[in-house]
Amino acid sequence: MVKIQLDLEESWELLSFVVNDMLKEVELDKSDKASIRRWKSKEMRTGSEEMKALHEKLNADLARLWEVRKKSDIRASDYR
């Protein structure tokens, strides 16, 4: 069985990618973009409790989605 689990640094990289992409795509004032960047660099640094909580949530969601996908594949093959 395959198990997908992100380490804390990978979770931060994912968060960083999503936030940076959002900042490119969404029209916001410069001050709002700066506030989001400060939030990411201060509150969501890799050692913070907030980032650890996000990391745990991401891994729990990945595990749950994997289980749903596995069950879905089993049902789909038996459906015929």
Secondary structure, DSSP 4 states (H G I P E B T S, - for coil): -------HHHHHHHHHHHHHHHHHHS---HHHHHHHHHHHHHTTSTTSHHHHHHHHHHHHHHHHHHHHHHHHHHHHHHH-
